[in-house]
Amino acid sequence: MRADWLKCMWFQRWVNRHFEPCDVVHAWAGSAQLLFSAVASNGALRVLDRSSPHRLVSRRILEDEYRRYGARYVDYQKGVDMELREYELADAIFVPSTFVLDSFIKHGFPPEKLFRIPFGCPTAGVRPRRQQGRTFRVVYVGALAVHKGVRYLLEAAALLRGLPGFEVVLVGPPPRPPVTEYLEAYAGTVRHLGYVPKPRLYAEVYPTASVLVQPSVLEGLSFVLLEALAHGVPVIATENSGARDVVSDGEDGYVIPIRDPAAIAERLLFLYRNPDALEAMSRRALQKAKAEATWEEYGRRVVSIYGHLLGNTHGRAG
């Protein structure tokens, strides 16, 4: 944590040395305090991008989750203070999901300064999901970390152990404690592929997936949800993954509560037993990715909000 804070401070100082006057300063949370303070006097619009919930909400969730592992989560207070100061200095904060937006409102942040803009899907060059034959393959993609809730997928997989043609595949780099112990305990239940580069992920993993499960307890908007939809793969994801903003429950996937292996297992078993329902979800997932969640739409919304905010700023100045 301390190393991350030092890295951010070094980056901020470098940016300040190379900064040139402009109309909009758009910065990632944790890298903006010095610059936002420096441009306060020249009228530049200060936009902060926060992909995860409010820092204090994130800390509370992580403290709770680590306790469930019998471990302790420690945040770096200087990093917390720096980010909270950025919230105060920002003219607007861009967030990717309702989950993140609500976390700021609950902490008293003015709603009129919050703008929800979901990320886009990687639609270019993506191939739809292929028929799976007799294998029902459940895929998880991402870090095998505490905040990702991987343990709940492992527990769900154990509930379904022994189903013919049923497989759970984990894609991601090796975990660190305390997740390591969980993965070792369920070694016979799941298959861990390790890290897979994007080209292989798109060409080999998503096209052979029946369902993607994202059991996160803390995430602003999981990008793998969008990747899966773009490949026509239905998703089962938690409310805390940002799923409500990109998944229509019961249409192209399911949105479930956090820390609920039984809910994961129930949805998986239904789709396992109902291939027609799975195929219908797959078609709707692909249609949604092509029609709604594109990076072009994301860009249009960002530029539109810039114009709106600059217009308001200039109106006040005049």
Secondary structure, 3 states (H helix, E strand, C coil): CHHHHHHHHHHHHHHHHHCCCCCEEEEECCCCHHHHHHCCCCCCEEEEECCCCCHHHHHHHHHHHHHHCCCCCCCCHHHHHHHHHHHHHCCEEEECCHHHHHHHHHCCCCHHHEEECCCCECCCCCCCCCCCCCCEEEEEECCCCHHHCHHHHHHHHHHCCCCCCEEEEEECCCCCCCHHHHHHHCCCCCEEEECCCHHHHHHHHHHHCCEEEECCCCCCCCHHHHHHHHCCCCEEEEHHHCHHHCCCECCCEEEECCCCHHHHHHHHHHHHHCHHHHHHHHHHHHHHHHHCCEHHHHHHHHHHHHHHHHHHHHHHHC
